[in-house]
Amino acid sequence: MQALTDPIEPAPAGLDMPCFGLGTWLSQPGEAGDAVRWAIDHGYRLIDCASIYENEAEIGATLRDIFGAGPVSRDDVWITSKLWNDCHEPQRVREACLRTLDDLGLERLDLYLVHFPVSFVHGVKDPSSSSQMTNVPIEDTWAAMEALVDDGLVRHIGVSNFEVDDLARVQRSASTMPAVNQFECHPLFGRSDLVDYCHRHDIAVTAHTSLGSPMNGMHAHASLLANESIAAIGVAHQKSAAQVLLRWALQRGLSVIPKSVQEDRLVENAQIFDFELTPDDMAELNGLNRSLRYNHPTTPWLGRSRFPDD
């Protein structure tokens, strides 16, 4: 059975990314650093970051303390970050990566992802009108991402929230193929089509929003953790609903990055390597799919609704 620090499988050759890590989206100032410290203390060896989370400087200060004190070293911890949508122009890609490296106190990232397959006017965090959108060809952005690998700033590059068509467009122009696609995936949004495509094309999958993100403010859906079927499977295994959801992803060959800023919850989330869901459990969970999206369900800049000025 897998362990906390085992590499994700299936994965492209040379991708030694752990199958389990800490997500840092929505970790507030004063919380993100403690969460990273607790996670590493409890055996986590993957920290998933992004510039738009606005907590990389705090995380970097914590990492410097940890690596300076030992016994955990920089080489022991996989660090992922992401390029925000206002930096897709090729000349801005390197600048954004260097800023993230400086904030995190690192010389090199293990993985750098294009956060979304859309581009914004530089300086825009969250567009409120279509005039704040741009149309930078993803092929140009990807070529600049490849240059980061050539320059030794990044070990691997990948994408986040890309659909099959987006991936295919990158693949047609790429010299270095995406190593990872990170996207929302849980039993109510199983994404079998996208998971299967990635695995067929030697692209590792990281599931985000594995627990439904009930507090992200983007939806009014019922909590995934309160789903009766998921809870019942947890009771049968003496596990929580969260542990069932994370285990389901692992058994599909995905890596997971659950976020928490509570030490006891961090410990609980990682206790998913001492049990297995049965084939009947997996079939029941897979049968819950109803294409219910928790993350950005109606975001205009992703084409899921209209801007007010359209």
C-alpha positions as protocol buffer text, in pm:
chain_id: "A"
residue {
  index: 1
  type: MET
  ca { x: 0 y: 0 z: 0 }
}
residue {
  index: 2
  type: GLN
  ca { x: 116 y: 354 z: -73 }
}
residue {
  index: 3
  type: ALA
  ca { x: 275 y: 576 z: 188 }
}
residue {
  index: 4
  type: LEU
  ca { x: 252 y: 949 z: 245 }
}
residue {
  index: 5
  type: THR
  ca { x: 570 y: 1029 z: 54 }
}
residue {
  index: 6
  type: ASP
  ca { x: 541 y: 772 z: -227 }
}
residue {
  index: 7
  type: PRO
  ca { x: 543 y: 916 z: -580 }
}
residue {
  index: 8
  type: ILE
  ca { x: 219 y: 950 z: -771 }
}
residue {
  index: 9
  type: GLU
  ca { x: 145 y: 663 z: -1010 }
}
residue {
  index: 10
  type: PRO
  ca { x: 93 y: 659 z: -1302 }
}
residue {
  index: 11
  type: ALA
  ca { x: 330 y: 946 z: -1376 }
}
residue {
  index: 12
  type: PRO
  ca { x: 563 y: 1057 z: -1654 }
}
residue {
  index: 13
  type: ALA
  ca { x: 915 y: 917 z: -1634 }
}
residue {
  index: 14
  type: GLY
  ca { x: 1124 y: 1116 z: -1389 }
}
residue {
  index: 15
  type: LEU
  ca { x: 829 y: 1275 z: -1210 }
}
residue {
  index: 16
  type: ASP
  ca { x: 893 y: 1186 z: -845 }
}
residue {
  index: 17
  type: MET
  ca { x: 613 y: 1404 z: -707 }
}
residue {
  index: 18
  type: PRO
  ca { x: 460 y: 1273 z: -383 }
}
residue {
  index: 19
  type: CYS
  ca { x: 105 y: 1143 z: -406 }
}
residue {
  index: 20
  type: PHE
  ca { x: -9 y: 1350 z: -106 }
}
residue {
  index: 21
  type: GLY
  ca { x: 52 y: 1707 z: 1 }
}
residue {
  index: 22
  type: LEU
  ca { x: -78 y: 2028 z: 154 }
}
residue {
  index: 23
  type: GLY
  ca { x: -289 y: 2276 z: -40 }
}
residue {
  index: 24
  type: THR
  ca { x: -254 y: 2640 z: 62 }
}
residue {
  index: 25
  type: TRP
  ca { x: -542 y: 2812 z: -121 }
}
residue {
  index: 26
  type: LEU
  ca { x: -751 y: 3021 z: 123 }
}
residue {
  index: 27
  type: SER
  ca { x: -489 y: 2988 z: 396 }
}
residue {
  index: 28
  type: GLN
  ca { x: -507 y: 3334 z: 549 }
}
residue {
  index: 29
  type: PRO
  ca { x: -220 y: 3558 z: 668 }
}
residue {
  index: 30
  type: GLY
  ca { x: -91 y: 3428 z: 998 }
}
residue {
  index: 31
  type: GLU
  ca { x: -222 y: 3078 z: 922 }
}
residue {
  index: 32
  type: ALA
  ca { x: -36 y: 2962 z: 612 }
}
residue {
  index: 33
  type: GLY
  ca { x: 308 y: 2946 z: 774 }
}
residue {
  index: 34
  type: ASP
  ca { x: 186 y: 2747 z: 1073 }
}
residue {
  index: 35
  type: ALA
  ca { x: 0 y: 2506 z: 847 }
}
residue {
  index: 36
  type: VAL
  ca { x: 314 y: 2440 z: 643 }
}
residue {
  index: 37
  type: ARG
  ca { x: 521 y: 2388 z: 958 }
}
residue {
  index: 38
  type: TRP
  ca { x: 269 y: 2143 z: 1106 }
}
residue {
  index: 39
  type: ALA
  ca { x: 236 y: 1960 z: 775 }
}
residue {
  index: 40
  type: ILE
  ca { x: 610 y: 1905 z: 741 }
}
residue {
  index: 41
  type: ASP
  ca { x: 635 y: 1806 z: 1109 }
}
residue {
  index: 42
  type: HIS
  ca { x: 373 y: 1538 z: 1042 }
}
residue {
  index: 43
  type: GLY
  ca { x: 544 y: 1395 z: 737 }
}
residue {
  index: 44
  type: TYR
  ca { x: 399 y: 1593 z: 446 }
}
residue {
  index: 45
  type: ARG
  ca { x: 655 y: 1638 z: 171 }
}
residue {
  index: 46
  type: LEU
  ca { x: 457 y: 1832 z: -91 }
}
residue {
  index: 47
  type: ILE
  ca { x: 343 y: 2194 z: -53 }
}
residue {
  index: 48
  type: ASP
  ca { x: 115 y: 2331 z: -325 }
}
residue {
  index: 49
  type: CYS
  ca { x: 136 y: 2709 z: -365 }
}
residue {
  index: 50
  type: ALA
  ca { x: 38 y: 2983 z: -610 }
}
residue {
  index: 51
  type: SER
  ca { x: 117 y: 3350 z: -645 }
}
residue {
  index: 52
  type: ILE
  ca { x: -252 y: 3445 z: -648 }
}
residue {
  index: 53
  type: TYR
  ca { x: -298 y: 3289 z: -302 }
}
residue {
  index: 54
  type: GLU
  ca { x: -99 y: 3586 z: -169 }
}
residue {
  index: 55
  type: ASN
  ca { x: 71 y: 3383 z: 103 }
}
residue {
  index: 56
  type: GLU
  ca { x: 393 y: 3269 z: -64 }
}
residue {
  index: 57
  type: ALA
  ca { x: 610 y: 3515 z: 131 }
}
residue {
  index: 58
  type: GLU
  ca { x: 477 y: 3380 z: 461 }
}
residue {
  index: 59
  type: ILE
  ca { x: 524 y: 3023 z: 344 }
}
residue {
  index: 60
  type: GLY
  ca { x: 876 y: 3109 z: 228 }
}
residue {
  index: 61
  type: ALA
  ca { x: 971 y: 3245 z: 569 }
}
residue {
  index: 62
  type: THR
  ca { x: 854 y: 2921 z: 728 }
}
residue {
  index: 63
  type: LEU
  ca { x: 1041 y: 2708 z: 475 }
}
residue {
  index: 64
  type: ARG
  ca { x: 1363 y: 2901 z: 538 }
}
residue {
  index: 65
  type: ASP
  ca { x: 1328 y: 2835 z: 911 }
}
residue {
  index: 66
  type: ILE
  ca { x: 1259 y: 2465 z: 857 }
}
residue {
  index: 67
  type: PHE
  ca { x: 1539 y: 2408 z: 607 }
}
residue {
  index: 68
  type: GLY
  ca { x: 1780 y: 2612 z: 815 }
}
residue {
  index: 69
  type: ALA
  ca { x: 1710 y: 2416 z: 1133 }
}
residue {
  index: 70
  type: GLY
  ca { x: 1697 y: 2065 z: 979 }
}
residue {
  index: 71
  type: PRO
  ca { x: 1668 y: 1772 z: 972 }
}
residue {
  index: 72
  type: VAL
  ca { x: 1425 y: 1829 z: 680 }
}
residue {
  index: 73
  type: SER
  ca { x: 1613 y: 1983 z: 386 }
}
residue {
  index: 74
  type: ARG
  ca { x: 1503 y: 2156 z: 68 }
}
residue {
  index: 75
  type: ASP
  ca { x: 1564 y: 1836 z: -129 }
}
residue {
  index: 76
  type: ASP
  ca { x: 1314 y: 1653 z: 93 }
}
residue {
  index: 77
  type: VAL
  ca { x: 1015 y: 1875 z: 7 }
}
residue {
  index: 78
  type: TRP
  ca { x: 840 y: 1910 z: -328 }
}
residue {
  index: 79
  type: ILE
  ca { x: 726 y: 2267 z: -393 }
}
residue {
  index: 80
  type: THR
  ca { x: 467 y: 2350 z: -659 }
}
residue {
  index: 81
  type: SER
  ca { x: 359 y: 2698 z: -760 }
}
residue {
  index: 82
  type: LYS
  ca { x: 150 y: 2850 z: -1038 }
}
residue {
  index: 83
  type: LEU
  ca { x: 164 y: 3129 z: -1295 }
}
residue {
  index: 84
  type: TRP
  ca { x: -129 y: 3369 z: -1258 }
}
residue {
  index: 85
  type: ASN
  ca { x: -343 y: 3469 z: -1554 }
}
residue {
  index: 86
  type: ASP
  ca { x: -213 y: 3825 z: -1583 }
}
residue {
  index: 87
  type: CYS
  ca { x: 140 y: 3704 z: -1661 }
}
residue {
  index: 88
  type: HIS
  ca { x: 82 y: 3491 z: -1971 }
}
residue {
  index: 89
  type: GLU
  ca { x: 279 y: 3720 z: -2201 }
}
residue {
  index: 90
  type: PRO
  ca { x: 613 y: 3544 z: -2262 }
}
residue {
  index: 91
  type: GLN
  ca { x: 818 y: 3833 z: -2124 }
}
residue {
  index: 92
  type: ARG
  ca { x: 620 y: 3821 z: -1798 }
}
residue {
  index: 93
  type: VAL
  ca { x: 644 y: 3445 z: -1737 }
}
residue {
  index: 94
  type: ARG
  ca { x: 1005 y: 3455 z: -1619 }
}
residue {
  index: 95
  type: GLU
  ca { x: 941 y: 3767 z: -1406 }
}
residue {
  index: 96
  type: ALA
  ca { x: 648 y: 3593 z: -1234 }
}
residue {
  index: 97
  type: CYS
  ca { x: 851 y: 3280 z: -1168 }
}
residue {
  index: 98
  type: LEU
  ca { x: 1142 y: 3479 z: -1024 }
}
residue {
  index: 99
  type: ARG
  ca { x: 903 y: 3669 z: -796 }
}
residue {
  index: 100
  type: THR
  ca { x: 759 y: 3342 z: -667 }
}
residue {
  index: 101
  type: LEU
  ca { x: 1107 y: 3200 z: -611 }
}
residue {
  index: 102
  type: ASP
  ca { x: 1204 y: 3510 z: -418 }
}
residue {
  index: 103
  type: ASP
  ca { x: 888 y: 3497 z: -204 }
}
residue {
  index: 104
  type: LEU
  ca { x: 936 y: 3128 z: -131 }
}
residue {
  index: 105
  type: GLY
  ca { x: 1309 y: 3169 z: -69 }
}
residue {
  index: 106
  type: LEU
  ca { x: 1398 y: 2905 z: -328 }
}
residue {
  index: 107
  type: GLU
  ca { x: 1643 y: 2872 z: -614 }
}
residue {
  index: 108
  type: ARG
  ca { x: 1425 y: 2631 z: -808 }
}
residue {
  index: 109
  type: LEU
  ca { x: 1066 y: 2502 z: -812 }
}
residue {
  index: 110
  type: ASP
  ca { x: 990 y: 2134 z: -847 }
}
residue {
  index: 111
  type: LEU
  ca { x: 677 y: 2209 z: -1050 }
}
residue {
  index: 112
  type: TYR
  ca { x: 537 y: 2526 z: -1208 }
}
residue {
  index: 113
  type: LEU
  ca { x: 184 y: 2522 z: -1348 }
}
residue {
  index: 114
  type: VAL
  ca { x: -9 y: 2753 z: -1579 }
}
residue {
  index: 115
  type: HIS
  ca { x: -293 y: 2824 z: -1334 }
}
residue {
  index: 116
  type: PHE
  ca { x: -578 y: 2860 z: -1587 }
}
residue {
  index: 117
  type: PRO
  ca { x: -603 y: 2847 z: -1968 }
}
residue {
  index: 118
  type: VAL
  ca { x: -713 y: 3213 z: -1988 }
}
residue {
  index: 119
  type: SER
  ca { x: -523 y: 3542 z: -1979 }
}
residue {
  index: 120
  type: PHE
  ca { x: -588 y: 3880 z: -1816 }
}
residue {
  index: 121
  type: VAL
  ca { x: -462 y: 4233 z: -1861 }
}
residue {
  index: 122
  type: HIS
  ca { x: -146 y: 4260 z: -1654 }
}
residue {
  index: 123
  type: GLY
  ca { x: -221 y: 4363 z: -1295 }
}
residue {
  index: 124
  type: VAL
  ca { x: -575 y: 4223 z: -1298 }
}
residue {
  index: 125
  type: LYS
  ca { x: -641 y: 3958 z: -1034 }
}
residue {
  index: 126
  type: ASP
  ca { x: -1009 y: 3888 z: -1095 }
}
residue {
  index: 127
  type: PRO
  ca { x: -1169 y: 4051 z: -1400 }
}
residue {
  index: 128
  type: SER
  ca { x: -1503 y: 4223 z: -1356 }
}
residue {
  index: 129
  type: SER
  ca { x: -1547 y: 4301 z: -1725 }
}
residue {
  index: 130
  type: SER
  ca { x: -1455 y: 4146 z: -2058 }
}
residue {
  index: 131
  type: SER
  ca { x: -1224 y: 4441 z: -2130 }
}
residue {
  index: 132
  type: GLN
  ca { x: -988 y: 4307 z: -1862 }
}
residue {
  index: 133
  type: MET
  ca { x: -940 y: 3983 z: -2055 }
}
residue {
  index: 134
  type: THR
  ca { x: -669 y: 3932 z: -2316 }
}
residue {
  index: 135
  type: ASN
  ca { x: -601 y: 3660 z: -2570 }
}
residue {
  index: 136
  type: VAL
  ca { x: -238 y: 3559 z: -2526 }
}
residue {
  index: 137
  type: PRO
  ca { x: -186 y: 3238 z: -2726 }
}
residue {
  index: 138
  type: ILE
  ca { x: -128 y: 2952 z: -2484 }
}
residue {
  index: 139
  type: GLU
  ca { x: 142 y: 2827 z: -2721 }
}
residue {
  index: 140
  type: ASP
  ca { x: 345 y: 3141 z: -2651 }
}
residue {
  index: 141
  type: THR
  ca { x: 300 y: 3109 z: -2276 }
}
residue {
  index: 142
  type: TRP
  ca { x: 401 y: 2744 z: -2287 }
}
residue {
  index: 143
  type: ALA
  ca { x: 719 y: 2819 z: -2482 }
}
residue {
  index: 144
  type: ALA
  ca { x: 816 y: 3063 z: -2206 }
}
residue {
  index: 145
  type: MET
  ca { x: 741 y: 2793 z: -1946 }
}
residue {
  index: 146
  type: GLU
  ca { x: 973 y: 2555 z: -2132 }
}
residue {
  index: 147
  type: ALA
  ca { x: 1247 y: 2817 z: -2115 }
}
residue {
  index: 148
  type: LEU
  ca { x: 1222 y: 2812 z: -1734 }
}
residue {
  index: 149
  type: VAL
  ca { x: 1315 y: 2444 z: -1740 }
}
residue {
  index: 150
  type: ASP
  ca { x: 1603 y: 2512 z: -1978 }
}
residue {
  index: 151
  type: ASP
  ca { x: 1729 y: 2786 z: -1745 }
}
residue {
  index: 152
  type: GLY
  ca { x: 1716 y: 2560 z: -1437 }
}
residue {
  index: 153
  type: LEU
  ca { x: 1452 y: 2763 z: -1255 }
}
residue {
  index: 154
  type: VAL
  ca { x: 1194 y: 2484 z: -1267 }
}
residue {
  index: 155
  type: ARG
  ca { x: 1230 y: 2105 z: -1273 }
}
residue {
  index: 156
  type: HIS
  ca { x: 891 y: 2024 z: -1427 }
}
residue {
  index: 157
  type: ILE
  ca { x: 611 y: 2223 z: -1589 }
}
residue {
  index: 158
  type: GLY
  ca { x: 241 y: 2153 z: -1616 }
}
residue {
  index: 159
  type: VAL
  ca { x: -105 y: 2303 z: -1618 }
}
residue {
  index: 160
  type: SER
  ca { x: -401 y: 2352 z: -1391 }
}
residue {
  index: 161
  type: ASN
  ca { x: -773 y: 2359 z: -1471 }
}
residue {
  index: 162
  type: PHE
  ca { x: -710 y: 2263 z: -1835 }
}
residue {
  index: 163
  type: GLU
  ca { x: -972 y: 2070 z: -2029 }
}
residue {
  index: 164
  type: VAL
  ca { x: -896 y: 1817 z: -2304 }
}
residue {
  index: 165
  type: ASP
  ca { x: -904 y: 2079 z: -2580 }
}
residue {
  index: 166
  type: ASP
  ca { x: -670 y: 2304 z: -2384 }
}
residue {
  index: 167
  type: LEU
  ca { x: -427 y: 2018 z: -2326 }
}
residue {
  index: 168
  type: ALA
  ca { x: -435 y: 1913 z: -2690 }
}
residue {
  index: 169
  type: ARG
  ca { x: -353 y: 2267 z: -2799 }
}
residue {
  index: 170
  type: VAL
  ca { x: -47 y: 2275 z: -2572 }
}
residue {
  index: 171
  type: GLN
  ca { x: 61 y: 1929 z: -2683 }
}
residue {
  index: 172
  type: ARG
  ca { x: 55 y: 2024 z: -3052 }
}
residue {
  index: 173
  type: SER
  ca { x: 313 y: 2298 z: -3001 }
}
residue {
  index: 174
  type: ALA
  ca { x: 514 y: 2166 z: -2706 }
}
residue {
  index: 175
  type: SER
  ca { x: 872 y: 2047 z: -2700 }
}
residue {
  index: 176
  type: THR
  ca { x: 827 y: 1958 z: -2331 }
}
residue {
  index: 177
  type: MET
  ca { x: 491 y: 1797 z: -2262 }
}
residue {
  index: 178
  type: PRO
  ca { x: 287 y: 1893 z: -1954 }
}
residue {
  index: 179
  type: ALA
  ca { x: 389 y: 1668 z: -1666 }
}
residue {
  index: 180
  type: VAL
  ca { x: 80 y: 1738 z: -1453 }
}
residue {
  index: 181
  type: ASN
  ca { x: -276 y: 1864 z: -1488 }
}
residue {
  index: 182
  type: GLN
  ca { x: -432 y: 1981 z: -1161 }
}
residue {
  index: 183
  type: PHE
  ca { x: -810 y: 2015 z: -1160 }
}
residue {
  index: 184
  type: GLU
  ca { x: -1123 y: 1974 z: -946 }
}
residue {
  index: 185
  type: CYS
  ca { x: -1211 y: 1609 z: -896 }
}
residue {
  index: 186
  type: HIS
  ca { x: -1431 y: 1433 z: -640 }
}
residue {
  index: 187
  type: PRO
  ca { x: -1713 y: 1174 z: -656 }
}
residue {
  index: 188
  type: LEU
  ca { x: -1977 y: 1433 z: -754 }
}
residue {
  index: 189
  type: PHE
  ca { x: -1746 y: 1561 z: -1030 }
}
residue {
  index: 190
  type: GLY
  ca { x: -1558 y: 1249 z: -1132 }
}
residue {
  index: 191
  type: ARG
  ca { x: -1404 y: 1382 z: -1457 }
}
residue {
  index: 192
  type: SER
  ca { x: -1342 y: 1032 z: -1597 }
}
residue {
  index: 193
  type: ASP
  ca { x: -1300 y: 1174 z: -1948 }
}
residue {
  index: 194
  type: LEU
  ca { x: -1028 y: 1415 z: -1841 }
}
residue {
  index: 195
  type: VAL
  ca { x: -857 y: 1170 z: -1605 }
}
residue {
  index: 196
  type: ASP
  ca { x: -848 y: 903 z: -1877 }
}
residue {
  index: 197
  type: TYR
  ca { x: -712 y: 1149 z: -2134 }
}
residue {
  index: 198
  type: CYS
  ca { x: -433 y: 1257 z: -1901 }
}
residue {
  index: 199
  type: HIS
  ca { x: -334 y: 903 z: -1815 }
}
residue {
  index: 200
  type: ARG
  ca { x: -335 y: 800 z: -2182 }
}
residue {
  index: 201
  type: HIS
  ca { x: -104 y: 1090 z: -2261 }
}
residue {
  index: 202
  type: ASP
  ca { x: 137 y: 1033 z: -1973 }
}
residue {
  index: 203
  type: ILE
  ca { x: 16 y: 1338 z: -1777 }
}
residue {
  index: 204
  type: ALA
  ca { x: -11 y: 1295 z: -1401 }
}
residue {
  index: 205
  type: VAL
  ca { x: -330 y: 1418 z: -1235 }
}
residue {
  index: 206
  type: THR
  ca { x: -357 y: 1613 z: -912 }
}
residue {
  index: 207
  type: ALA
  ca { x: -708 y: 1652 z: -773 }
}
residue {
  index: 208
  type: HIS
  ca { x: -796 y: 1982 z: -610 }
}
residue {
  index: 209
  type: THR
  ca { x: -1121 y: 2064 z: -428 }
}
residue {
  index: 210
  type: SER
  ca { x: -1124 y: 1697 z: -321 }
}
residue {
  index: 211
  type: LEU
  ca { x: -1336 y: 1779 z: -15 }
}
residue {
  index: 212
  type: GLY
  ca { x: -1575 y: 2016 z: -192 }
}
residue {
  index: 213
  type: SER
  ca { x: -1434 y: 2342 z: -52 }
}
residue {
  index: 214
  type: PRO
  ca { x: -1751 y: 2421 z: 147 }
}
residue {
  index: 215
  type: MET
  ca { x: -1611 y: 2757 z: 262 }
}
residue {
  index: 216
  type: ASN
  ca { x: -1478 y: 2899 z: -66 }
}
residue {
  index: 217
  type: GLY
  ca { x: -1774 y: 3132 z: -118 }
}
residue {
  index: 218
  type: MET
  ca { x: -1822 y: 3037 z: -483 }
}
residue {
  index: 219
  type: HIS
  ca { x: -2128 y: 2814 z: -454 }
}
residue {
  index: 220
  type: ALA
  ca { x: -2433 y: 2720 z: -254 }
}
residue {
  index: 221
  type: HIS
  ca { x: -2397 y: 2343 z: -285 }
}
residue {
  index: 222
  type: ALA
  ca { x: -2447 y: 2114 z: 12 }
}
residue {
  index: 223
  type: SER
  ca { x: -2125 y: 2007 z: 179 }
}
residue {
  index: 224
  type: LEU
  ca { x: -1963 y: 1709 z: 13 }
}
residue {
  index: 225
  type: LEU
  ca { x: -1855 y: 1593 z: 359 }
}
residue {
  index: 226
  type: ALA
  ca { x: -2222 y: 1558 z: 459 }
}
residue {
  index: 227
  type: ASN
  ca { x: -2310 y: 1323 z: 173 }
}
residue {
  index: 228
  type: GLU
  ca { x: -2484 y: 1020 z: 326 }
}
residue {
  index: 229
  type: SER
  ca { x: -2327 y: 762 z: 93 }
}
residue {
  index: 230
  type: ILE
  ca { x: -1976 y: 892 z: 153 }
}
residue {
  index: 231
  type: ALA
  ca { x: -2032 y: 908 z: 529 }
}
residue {
  index: 232
  type: ALA
  ca { x: -2169 y: 552 z: 536 }
}
residue {
  index: 233
  type: ILE
  ca { x: -1863 y: 416 z: 357 }
}
residue {
  index: 234
  type: GLY
  ca { x: -1652 y: 598 z: 612 }
}
residue {
  index: 235
  type: VAL
  ca { x: -1840 y: 436 z: 901 }
}
residue {
  index: 236
  type: ALA
  ca { x: -1779 y: 93 z: 747 }
}
residue {
  index: 237
  type: HIS
  ca { x: -1404 y: 158 z: 744 }
}
residue {
  index: 238
  type: GLN
  ca { x: -1394 y: 358 z: 1070 }
}
residue {
  index: 239
  type: LYS
  ca { x: -1284 y: 660 z: 869 }
}
residue {
  index: 240
  type: SER
  ca { x: -1416 y: 1012 z: 817 }
}
residue {
  index: 241
  type: ALA
  ca { x: -1590 y: 1129 z: 502 }
}
residue {
  index: 242
  type: ALA
  ca { x: -1282 y: 1337 z: 420 }
}
residue {
  index: 243
  type: GLN
  ca { x: -1057 y: 1033 z: 444 }
}
residue {
  index: 244
  type: VAL
  ca { x: -1290 y: 837 z: 214 }
}
residue {
  index: 245
  type: LEU
  ca { x: -1283 y: 1115 z: -45 }
}
residue {
  index: 246
  type: LEU
  ca { x: -904 y: 1137 z: -41 }
}
residue {
  index: 247
  type: ARG
  ca { x: -865 y: 759 z: -55 }
}
residue {
  index: 248
  type: TRP
  ca { x: -1102 y: 744 z: -355 }
}
residue {
  index: 249
  type: ALA
  ca { x: -875 y: 981 z: -545 }
}
residue {
  index: 250
  type: LEU
  ca { x: -559 y: 788 z: -458 }
}
residue {
  index: 251
  type: GLN
  ca { x: -713 y: 462 z: -577 }
}
residue {
  index: 252
  type: ARG
  ca { x: -790 y: 628 z: -911 }
}
residue {
  index: 253
  type: GLY
  ca { x: -420 y: 710 z: -954 }
}
residue {
  index: 254
  type: LEU
  ca { x: -450 y: 1078 z: -858 }
}
residue {
  index: 255
  type: SER
  ca { x: -247 y: 1282 z: -612 }
}
residue {
  index: 256
  type: VAL
  ca { x: -430 y: 1494 z: -354 }
}
residue {
  index: 257
  type: ILE
  ca { x: -354 y: 1826 z: -184 }
}
residue {
  index: 258
  type: PRO
  ca { x: -617 y: 1884 z: 88 }
}
residue {
  index: 259
  type: LYS
  ca { x: -596 y: 2223 z: 257 }
}
residue {
  index: 260
  type: SER
  ca { x: -627 y: 2279 z: 629 }
}
residue {
  index: 261
  type: VAL
  ca { x: -491 y: 2526 z: 883 }
}
residue {
  index: 262
  type: GLN
  ca { x: -581 y: 2307 z: 1181 }
}
residue {
  index: 263
  type: GLU
  ca { x: -312 y: 2070 z: 1304 }
}
residue {
  index: 264
  type: ASP
  ca { x: -551 y: 1794 z: 1407 }
}
residue {
  index: 265
  type: ARG
  ca { x: -722 y: 1806 z: 1066 }
}
residue {
  index: 266
  type: LEU
  ca { x: -385 y: 1795 z: 890 }
}
residue {
  index: 267
  type: VAL
  ca { x: -306 y: 1476 z: 1078 }
}
residue {
  index: 268
  type: GLU
  ca { x: -647 y: 1325 z: 1005 }
}
residue {
  index: 269
  type: ASN
  ca { x: -628 y: 1401 z: 634 }
}
residue {
  index: 270
  type: ALA
  ca { x: -301 y: 1211 z: 605 }
}
residue {
  index: 271
  type: GLN
  ca { x: -438 y: 895 z: 767 }
}
residue {
  index: 272
  type: ILE
  ca { x: -551 y: 740 z: 441 }
}
residue {
  index: 273
  type: PHE
  ca { x: -274 y: 490 z: 383 }
}
residue {
  index: 274
  type: ASP
  ca { x: -388 y: 221 z: 625 }
}
residue {
  index: 275
  type: PHE
  ca { x: -709 y: 114 z: 448 }
}
residue {
  index: 276
  type: GLU
  ca { x: -847 y: 47 z: 102 }
}
residue {
  index: 277
  type: LEU
  ca { x: -1188 y: 107 z: -44 }
}
residue {
  index: 278
  type: THR
  ca { x: -1346 y: -208 z: -184 }
}
residue {
  index: 279
  type: PRO
  ca { x: -1447 y: -242 z: -550 }
}
residue {
  index: 280
  type: ASP
  ca { x: -1809 y: -199 z: -435 }
}
residue {
  index: 281
  type: ASP
  ca { x: -1714 y: 118 z: -245 }
}
residue {
  index: 282
  type: MET
  ca { x: -1543 y: 258 z: -554 }
}
residue {
  index: 283
  type: ALA
  ca { x: -1839 y: 171 z: -775 }
}
residue {
  index: 284
  type: GLU
  ca { x: -2080 y: 341 z: -535 }
}
residue {
  index: 285
  type: LEU
  ca { x: -1865 y: 653 z: -515 }
}
residue {
  index: 286
  type: ASN
  ca { x: -1818 y: 665 z: -892 }
}
residue {
  index: 287
  type: GLY
  ca { x: -2196 y: 636 z: -928 }
}
residue {
  index: 288
  type: LEU
  ca { x: -2246 y: 962 z: -738 }
}
residue {
  index: 289
  type: ASN
  ca { x: -2115 y: 1167 z: -1029 }
}
residue {
  index: 290
  type: ARG
  ca { x: -2350 y: 1445 z: -1143 }
}
residue {
  index: 291
  type: SER
  ca { x: -2101 y: 1697 z: -1281 }
}
residue {
  index: 292
  type: LEU
  ca { x: -2136 y: 1921 z: -977 }
}
residue {
  index: 293
  type: ARG
  ca { x: -1860 y: 2179 z: -972 }
}
residue {
  index: 294
  type: TYR
  ca { x: -1763 y: 2349 z: -644 }
}
residue {
  index: 295
  type: ASN
  ca { x: -1470 y: 2552 z: -776 }
}
residue {
  index: 296
  type: HIS
  ca { x: -1552 y: 2852 z: -999 }
}
residue {
  index: 297
  type: PRO
  ca { x: -1892 y: 2709 z: -1101 }
}
residue {
  index: 298
  type: THR
  ca { x: -2016 y: 3030 z: -1267 }
}
residue {
  index: 299
  type: THR
  ca { x: -1702 y: 3239 z: -1312 }
}
residue {
  index: 300
  type: PRO
  ca { x: -1736 y: 3471 z: -1615 }
}
residue {
  index: 301
  type: TRP
  ca { x: -1369 y: 3472 z: -1709 }
}
residue {
  index: 302
  type: LEU
  ca { x: -1386 y: 3096 z: -1752 }
}
residue {
  index: 303
  type: GLY
  ca { x: -1686 y: 3125 z: -1981 }
}
residue {
  index: 304
  type: ARG
  ca { x: -1928 y: 2980 z: -1727 }
}
residue {
  index: 305
  type: SER
  ca { x: -2144 y: 3294 z: -1714 }
}
residue {
  index: 306
  type: ARG
  ca { x: -2152 y: 3640 z: -1870 }
}
residue {
  index: 307
  type: PHE
  ca { x: -1977 y: 3953 z: -1754 }
}
residue {
  index: 308
  type: PRO
  ca { x: -2225 y: 4233 z: -1671 }
}
residue {
  index: 309
  type: ASP
  ca { x: -2105 y: 4433 z: -1973 }
}
residue {
  index: 310
  type: ASP
  ca { x: -2157 y: 4150 z: -2224 }
}
